[in-house]
Amino acid sequence: MEAGEPWRRLSRALLEALDGPLRRWAGLRLADAFAGLSHVYLELEGGWCGVSLVPRWLPLEPLDAVLEDATPRMLARLAARGGGLAAAFAVAAVNAATGAWIECSPEPGVAVQRTGLASLLRVERGDTVVMLGYMPGLAGELAARGARVAVAELDPSLLSEAERAGYPVLRSMEETLEALRAADIVVASGSAVLDPPRLLKELAAAGAARERVLAGPTSSFHPLVAGRLGATLVAGTYIDRSVCRELRWAVAAGAGPHSLERRRRARLVKWVARPPPPSPTRGAR
């Protein structure tokens, strides 16, 4: 695959959603946008907001001038050039538009996640699960159901935490790809989409897995995006406009969406959805 193609594929996935089910909000201007220590925050005209993790394992290019007159569609196009911060703002913009779509659509096609993700995935004893990004709570839930959980993680401190918790850790790309080829279920942190060269290679290796999941606040984008990237399920977070101010303050203070719930200042609704199948026209290209 050509070096820049994974970034263009991410851009195309975002644009397909913006030119399709999210087109009503694709041209809105940004009312606010900035990068905090851990997350980027973005707010659209109309008050809908979205967040994305800051991918500090990638080079972070300055974008202040671009953000002044940007729209979700403009940011999605910018993501095609490559760059962690451009991808983060593009994803956050699509997440904000997805929140608007959920709020304004009579039947948006997402379901509130009322049980743990392990239950939704029908994890069985003996299943092999590979986590791309360590999520302690979910790892524990999976292990409690008898799954064999292995963890790949780019943050050394989180990788050490997973190892201390007793999970086999995958320290190289070769180890990770080998484990993915044998996996029954793959759960990737939503932040993995901010590194499409890596994620697309990993999801391709996991082609035989019965479920490939993108989960977490960064993956709060329209399910069409998840499907175009190779996932079978997306688990996101709905951010009501009434809590956007609270979320903005949390991001400005260096935290993220989870901090709102930990402080009991706001309840964020988790949702799940399956991507729509590719259209016959698109698949024939």
MIGUMI-679372 format. One line per 2 residues: their letters; for each residue x, y, z of N, C-alpha, C. Coordinates in steps of 0.2 Angstrom, whole numbers, plus 2048, in hexadecimal, padded with zeros to 3 digits. Atoms other than C-alpha are relative to their C-alpha. Layout:
N
A = X/Y/Z/X/Y/Z/X/Y/Z  ...
END
This chain:
285
ME = 804/7FA/800/800/800/800/804/806/800  7FC/7FA/801/807/811/7FB/800/804/807
AG = 7FF/7FD/7FA/80D/81B/80A/7FA/804/802  806/7FC/7FE/7FF/828/80A/7F9/7FE/7FF
EP = 807/803/801/7F1/81D/806/7FC/7FF/806  804/800/7FA/7EC/819/818/7FD/806/802
WR = 803/7FA/7FE/7E9/82B/81B/7FB/802/7FC  806/7FE/805/7DF/82E/80B/7FA/7FB/802
RL = 805/804/7FF/7D5/81F/810/7FC/802/806  803/7FD/7FA/7D1/827/821/7FC/806/7FE
SR = 803/7FA/803/7CD/837/818/7F9/7FE/7FC  806/802/804/7C1/82E/80C/7FB/7FD/804
AL = 805/803/7FC/7B8/825/81A/7FC/806/804  803/7FB/7FD/7B5/835/823/7FC/804/7FB
LE = 803/7FC/805/7B0/83E/813/7F9/7FD/7FE  806/804/803/7A4/830/80E/7FA/801/805
AL = 805/7FF/7FB/79B/833/81F/7FD/807/7FF  802/7F9/800/79B/846/81D/7FC/802/7FA
DG = 803/7FF/806/795/845/80B/7F9/7FC/800  806/805/800/787/838/810/7FC/802/806
PL = 805/7FF/7FA/77E/837/821/802/806/804  7FF/7FA/7FC/787/846/829/801/806/7FC
RR = 7FF/7FA/804/786/852/81A/7FD/806/803  804/7FA/7FD/77A/85D/824/805/804/804
WA = 7FB/7FC/7FC/789/862/82F/807/800/7FE  7F9/801/803/798/85F/824/803/807/7FF
GL = 7FE/7F9/801/799/872/820/800/805/805  800/7FC/7FA/797/879/831/807/803/802
RL = 7F9/7FD/7FE/7A5/885/837/801/7FE/807  7FE/802/7F9/7AF/881/847/7FE/806/804
AD = 801/7FB/7FB/7A9/88B/856/806/801/804  7FA/801/7FB/7B8/885/860/804/7FA/7FE
AF = 7FC/806/801/7C6/879/85E/807/802/803  7F9/800/7FE/7D7/876/867/802/7F9/803
AG = 7FD/806/7FD/7E2/869/86D/802/800/807  7FE/800/7F9/7E4/865/87F/806/7FB/801
LS = 7FB/804/7FF/7F1/85A/887/7FF/7F9/7FE  801/806/802/7E8/84A/884/7FB/7FF/7FA
HV = 806/800/805/7D9/84E/878/800/806/7FC  802/7FA/803/7D4/85A/86B/7F8/801/801
YL = 807/7FE/7FF/7C3/863/86D/7FE/804/7FA  802/7FC/805/7B9/869/85F/7F8/801/800
EL = 807/7FE/7FF/7A8/872/85F/7FE/803/7F9  803/7FE/806/79D/875/84F/7FB/806/802
EG = 806/7FB/800/791/884/84C/7FA/7FB/802  806/804/7FE/781/87E/854/801/7FD/807
GW = 7FF/802/7F9/78A/878/864/802/7F9/801  7FE/807/7FF/78F/866/860/807/7FF/800
CG = 7F8/801/7FF/7A0/860/866/802/7F9/7FF  7FD/807/801/7AC/852/863/807/800/803
VS = 7F9/801/7FE/7BC/84C/86A/804/7FA/7FD  7FB/806/802/7CB/841/865/806/800/804
LV = 7FA/801/7FD/7DA/83B/86D/806/804/7FC  7FA/7FD/804/7EA/845/869/805/7FA/7FF
PR = 7FB/806/801/7F6/838/861/807/802/801  7F9/7FD/7FF/806/83D/869/805/7FB/7FE
WL = 7FB/805/803/80F/82D/862/801/802/7F9  7FF/7FD/807/80E/837/851/802/807/800
PL = 7FF/7F9/801/815/847/84B/7FA/804/800  806/7FC/7FF/809/855/850/801/807/7FC
EP = 7FE/7FA/804/809/863/843/7FB/806/802  804/7FA/7FE/802/875/847/7FB/801/7FB
LD = 806/7FF/804/7F1/878/840/7FC/806/802  804/7FA/7FE/7EB/888/848/7FD/804/7FB
AV = 803/7FC/806/7E9/892/838/7FB/7FC/7FC  805/804/804/7E0/884/830/7F9/800/803
LE = 806/801/7FC/7D3/882/83E/7FB/807/800  804/7FA/7FF/7CD/894/83D/7FA/800/7FB
DA = 806/800/805/7C2/892/82D/7FE/7F9/7FE  801/807/802/7C0/87F/82D/7F9/7FE/801
TP = 806/803/800/7B1/874/82B/802/7F8/801  7FE/807/800/7B0/861/82E/802/7FD/7FA
RM = 7FE/802/806/7B1/85E/81C/807/802/7FE  7F9/7FD/802/7C1/869/81A/805/7FC/804
LA = 7FC/803/7FC/7C9/860/829/801/7F8/7FE  7FF/806/802/7C5/84F/822/804/7FF/7FA
RL = 7FB/800/805/7CE/853/812/807/801/802  7F9/7FE/7FE/7DD/85A/81B/803/7F9/803
AA = 7FE/806/7FD/7DE/849/824/804/7FB/7FB  7FD/804/805/7E3/841/813/808/801/7FF
RG = 7F9/7FE/801/7F4/84A/814/805/7FC/805  7FC/803/7FB/7F9/840/823/802/805/806
GG = 7FF/7FB/7FA/7FD/847/835/7FB/7FE/805  804/802/7FA/7F7/842/846/7FB/805/802
LA = 805/7FB/7FD/7EF/853/84B/7FB/801/7FB  805/7FF/805/7E6/855/83A/7FB/7FB/801
AA = 804/805/7FF/7DF/844/83C/7FB/801/806  803/800/7FA/7DA/847/84E/7FA/806/7FF
FA = 805/7FB/800/7D0/857/84A/7FB/7FE/7FB  805/803/805/7C8/84F/83A/7FB/7FB/804
VA = 804/805/7FD/7C2/841/845/7FB/803/805  804/7FC/7FB/7BC/84D/853/7FA/803/7FC
AV = 806/7FC/803/7B2/857/846/7FB/7FB/7FD  805/805/802/7AA/847/83F/7FC/7FD/806
NA = 803/802/7FA/7A6/842/851/7FB/805/802  805/7FA/7FE/79D/853/854/7FB/7FF/7FB
AT = 806/800/805/793/851/844/7FC/7F9/801  804/806/7FF/78F/83F/849/7FB/801/806
GA = 805/7FE/7FA/788/846/85A/7FA/803/7FD  806/7FC/803/77D/852/850/7FC/7FB/7FC
WI = 805/805/804/777/843/845/7FC/7FC/805  803/804/7FB/773/839/854/7FA/804/803
EC = 805/7FC/7FD/76A/847/85C/7FA/802/7FB  805/7FD/805/760/84D/84C/7FD/7FB/7FC
SP = 803/805/804/75C/83C/844/7FB/7FC/804  805/804/7FC/74C/833/849/802/7F9/802
EP = 7FD/807/7FF/755/822/847/807/800/7FD  7FA/7FF/802/767/825/846/804/7F9/7FF
GV = 7FC/807/801/76C/812/846/805/7FF/805  7FB/802/7FB/776/812/856/7FB/7FD/806
AV = 803/802/7FA/771/809/866/804/801/806  7FD/7FE/7F9/774/80E/878/803/7F9/802
QR = 7FD/806/7FD/781/802/87F/7FE/7FF/807  802/801/7F9/778/7FB/88E/803/7FB/804
TG = 7FC/805/7FD/783/7ED/892/808/801/7FE  7F9/800/801/796/7EA/892/802/7FE/7F9
LA = 7FE/802/807/79F/7E9/881/801/7F9/7FF  7FF/808/800/7A4/7D7/885/7FA/7FC/7FF
SL = 806/804/801/792/7D2/886/7FD/801/7F9  802/7FE/806/78E/7DB/876/804/7FC/7FA
LR = 7FC/803/805/79C/7D2/86D/7FF/7F8/801  802/807/7FF/796/7C1/874/807/7FC/801
VE = 7F9/803/7FE/7A8/7BD/87B/7FF/7F9/803  801/806/7FD/7A9/7AB/87F/807/7FE/803
RG = 7FA/803/7FD/7B6/7A1/88A/804/7FD/7FB  7FB/802/805/7C5/79E/880/801/804/7FA
DT = 7FF/7FB/805/7C3/7AC/874/807/803/800  7FA/7FC/800/7D3/7B4/86F/7FE/807/7FE
VV = 802/7F9/801/7D1/7C7/870/807/804/800  7FA/7FB/801/7DF/7D4/86A/7FD/807/801
ML = 802/7F9/7FF/7DD/7E5/871/806/805/7FD  7FC/7FB/803/7E5/7F3/867/7FF/806/804
GY = 801/7FB/7FB/7E7/7FF/875/7FD/7FE/806  802/803/7FA/7E5/7FB/887/7FB/804/803
MP = 806/7FD/7FC/7D4/7FE/88F/7FF/7FB/806  800/804/7FB/7D5/7F7/8A0/7F9/7FD/802
GL = 806/802/7FE/7C3/7F6/8A4/7FD/7FB/7FB  803/805/805/7BE/7ED/894/805/7FA/800
AG = 7FC/805/800/7CD/7E2/895/7FE/7FB/806  803/804/7FA/7C7/7DC/8A6/7FA/7FD/7FF
EL = 806/802/801/7B6/7DA/8A0/800/7FA/7FB  7FF/805/805/7BC/7CF/891/803/7FA/804
AA = 7FD/806/7FC/7C7/7C4/89D/7FC/7FD/804  805/803/7FB/7B9/7C2/8A9/7FC/7FB/7FC
RG = 805/805/804/7AF/7B9/89B/804/7FA/7FD  7FC/806/802/7BE/7AD/898/804/801/7FA
AR = 7FC/7FE/806/7C6/7B6/889/807/800/802  7F8/7FF/800/7D9/7B5/886/801/807/7FD
VA = 7FF/7FA/802/7DD/7C7/885/808/802/7FF  7F9/7FD/801/7EE/7CE/87D/7FF/807/7FE
VA = 800/7F9/801/7F2/7E0/87C/806/803/7FC  7FB/7FC/803/7FB/7EB/870/7FF/807/802
EL = 801/7F9/7FD/7FE/7FD/876/806/804/7FE  7FA/7FC/802/809/80B/870/803/804/806
DP = 7FE/7FC/7FA/80A/814/881/804/7FB/805  7FC/805/7FC/818/80B/88B/7FD/7FF/807
SL = 802/801/7F9/810/80F/89C/7F9/7FC/800  806/804/801/7FF/808/896/802/7F8/7FF
LS = 7FE/807/802/808/7F8/88F/803/7FD/806  7FD/803/7F9/811/7F6/8A0/7FA/7FF/805
EA = 806/801/7FC/800/7F8/8A9/7FC/7F9/7FE  803/806/802/7F9/7EA/89E/804/7FA/802
ER = 7FC/806/7FE/807/7DF/8A1/800/7FF/808  801/801/7F9/806/7E2/8B4/7F9/7FD/802
AG = 807/803/7FF/7F3/7DD/8B3/800/7F9/7FD  7FF/807/802/7F9/7CC/8AB/7FE/7FF/7F9
YP = 802/801/807/7F4/7CF/899/807/7FF/7FC  7FA/800/804/801/7C9/88C/800/806/7FC
VL = 800/7FA/804/807/7D8/883/804/7FF/7F9  7FD/800/806/80C/7DA/871/805/806/7FE
RS = 7FB/7FA/800/81C/7E4/86F/802/802/7F9  7FE/7FE/807/81F/7E4/85C/7FA/7FF/7FC
ME = 805/801/805/815/7E6/84D/7FF/7F9/7FD  801/807/803/819/7D4/847/7FC/7FC/805
ET = 804/804/7FB/813/7CD/858/7F8/802/7FF  807/7FD/801/803/7D8/856/7FC/7FD/7FA
LE = 804/803/806/7FF/7D2/844/7FF/7F9/801  801/807/7FF/802/7C0/849/7FA/7FE/804
AL = 806/801/7FC/7F6/7C1/857/7FA/802/7FD  806/7FE/803/7E9/7CA/84D/7FE/7FB/7FB
RA = 802/806/804/7E9/7BC/840/7FD/7FB/803  803/806/7FC/7E4/7B0/84D/7FA/802/805
AD = 805/7FE/7FC/7D8/7BB/856/7F9/7FF/7FE  808/801/801/7C5/7B8/859/7FD/807/800
IV = 803/7F9/7FF/7C2/7CA/85E/806/805/800  7FB/7FB/7FF/7CC/7DA/85C/7FC/806/802
VA = 803/7F9/7FD/7C8/7EA/866/805/805/7FF  7FB/7FB/800/7D1/7F9/861/7FD/807/803
SG = 802/7F9/7FD/7D1/80A/86A/7FF/804/7FA  802/7FC/806/7C9/817/85F/806/804/7FE
SA = 7FA/7FC/802/7D9/821/860/805/7FC/7FB  7FC/804/805/7E1/813/855/7FE/803/7F9
VL = 801/7FD/807/7D8/81C/846/804/806/7FE  7FB/7FB/801/7E4/82A/848/807/7FE/7FD
DP = 7FA/803/803/7F2/81F/842/7FE/7FB/7FA  803/804/805/7EA/818/832/805/7FB/7FD
PR = 7FB/805/803/7FA/810/82B/800/7FA/804  7FF/806/7FB/7FB/805/83B/7F9/7FC/800
LL = 807/803/7FE/7E8/802/83E/7FE/7FC/7FA  802/804/806/7E4/7FD/82C/804/7F9/7FF
KE = 7FC/806/800/7F2/7F0/82C/7FE/7FB/805  802/805/7FB/7EC/7E9/83C/7F9/7FD/7FF
LA = 807/802/802/7DA/7E8/837/800/7FB/7FA  7FF/804/805/7DF/7E0/827/802/7F9/802
AA = 7FD/806/7FD/7E9/7D3/831/7FA/7FC/803  806/803/7FC/7D9/7D0/83B/7FA/7FE/7FC
GA = 806/801/805/7CE/7CC/82C/7FC/7FA/802  804/806/7FF/7C9/7BB/833/7FD/801/807
AR = 803/7FF/7FA/7C4/7C2/844/7F8/801/7FF  807/7FF/801/7B1/7C1/847/7FD/807/802
ER = 801/7F9/7FF/7B1/7D3/84E/806/804/800  7FB/7FB/7FF/7BC/7E2/84C/7FD/806/802
VL = 803/7FA/7FD/7B7/7F0/857/804/806/801  7FD/7FA/7FF/7BB/802/858/7FC/803/806
AG = 804/7FE/7FA/7B7/808/86A/803/806/803  7FE/7FA/7FC/7B8/818/874/7FE/807/7FE
PT = 802/7F9/802/7B5/82B/873/803/802/7FA  7FE/7FE/807/7C0/82D/864/7FD/7FD/7FB
SS = 804/804/805/7B6/820/85B/7F9/802/800  807/7FE/800/7A6/82A/85D/7FE/803/7F9
FH = 802/7FE/807/7A4/82C/84A/7FB/7FC/7FD  805/803/804/797/827/83E/802/7F8/7FF
PL = 7FE/807/802/797/813/83C/802/7FF/7F9  7FD/801/806/79A/815/82A/808/801/800
VA = 7F8/7FF/800/7AC/81C/82E/803/7F9/802  7FD/806/7FE/7AF/80C/838/800/7FB/7FB
GR = 801/805/805/7A9/801/82A/805/801/7FB  7FB/7FF/806/7B4/809/81D/807/7FF/802
LG = 7FA/801/7FD/7C3/807/829/801/7F8/801  7FF/807/7FF/7C0/7F4/82B/7FD/7FD/806
AT = 803/802/7FA/7B6/7F3/83B/7FA/7FD/7FF  806/803/800/7A7/7E9/83E/7FB/803/805
LV = 804/7FC/7FB/7A1/7F3/84D/803/806/803  7FD/7FA/7FD/7A3/804/854/7FD/802/807
AG = 803/7FE/7FA/7A0/809/866/803/807/802  7FE/7F9/7FF/7A0/81C/869/7FD/803/806
TY = 802/7FC/7FB/79B/829/875/7FC/806/7FD  804/7FB/802/78C/835/873/801/806/805
ID = 7FF/7FA/7FC/790/847/879/7FA/805/7FF  806/7FB/800/780/851/87C/803/807/800
RS = 7FE/7F9/800/782/864/878/800/803/807  800/7FD/7F9/77E/867/88A/806/7FF/804
VC = 7FA/801/7FC/78E/860/890/807/802/7FC  7FA/7FF/804/79A/867/883/804/805/804
RE = 7FC/7FB/7FC/79F/876/88E/804/7FC/806  7FC/804/7FB/7A4/869/89C/806/7FD/7FD
LR = 7FB/804/804/7AD/85F/88F/806/805/7FE  7FA/7FB/802/7B7/86E/889/804/802/806
WA = 7FC/7FE/7FA/7BD/873/89A/804/7FA/802  7FC/806/7FF/7C2/861/89D/806/7FF/7FB
VA = 7FB/801/805/7CC/860/88D/806/806/801  7FB/7FB/7FF/7D4/871/891/804/7FF/806
AG = 7FD/801/7FA/7D9/86B/8A2/805/7FA/7FF  7FC/806/802/7E2/85C/899/7FD/7F9/801
AG = 804/806/7FF/7D5/84F/89C/7FC/7FE/7FA  804/801/805/7C8/847/891/7F9/7FE/802
PH = 807/802/7FE/7B6/840/890/7FF/7FC/806  802/804/7FA/7B8/833/89D/801/804/807
SL = 7FF/7FC/7FA/7BD/840/8AA/7F9/803/802  807/7FE/7FE/7AB/847/8A9/7FC/7FB/804
ER = 804/805/7FC/7A3/837/8AF/804/7FE/807  7FC/801/7FA/7B1/834/8BC/7FE/805/805
RR = 802/7FA/7FB/7AC/845/8C4/7F9/800/801  807/800/7FF/79A/841/8C2/7FD/807/7FE
RA = 803/7FA/802/797/851/8B9/7FC/800/7FA  805/801/806/78F/84A/8A9/800/7F8/7FF
RL = 800/807/803/78A/839/8A2/800/800/7F9  7FF/800/807/790/835/891/7FD/7F9/7FE
VK = 804/806/802/785/828/888/805/7FC/7FB  7FC/804/804/78F/81A/880/7FB/7FC/7FB
WV = 804/803/806/788/813/86F/804/7FB/7FC  7FD/805/805/78B/805/863/7FD/800/7FA
AR = 803/801/807/788/802/851/804/7FC/7FB  7FD/804/805/78C/7F7/843/800/804/7F9
PP = 800/7FC/806/792/7FF/833/7FC/7FD/7FA  804/802/806/787/7FF/823/805/7FC/7FB
PP = 7FC/803/806/78D/7F3/815/802/805/7FB  7FE/7FB/805/796/7FB/807/7FB/800/7FA
SP = 805/800/805/78B/800/7F9/802/7FC/7FA  7FE/803/806/78B/7F6/7E9/804/804/7FB
TR = 7FC/7FB/805/792/805/7DF/807/800/803  7F9/7FF/7FD/7A0/808/7EB/804/7F9/800
GA = 7FD/807/800/7A4/7F5/7EC/803/7FE/7F9  7FF/802/807/7A5/7F4/7D9/806/804/7FE
R = 7FA/7FC/802/7B3/801/7D8/806/7FC/800
END
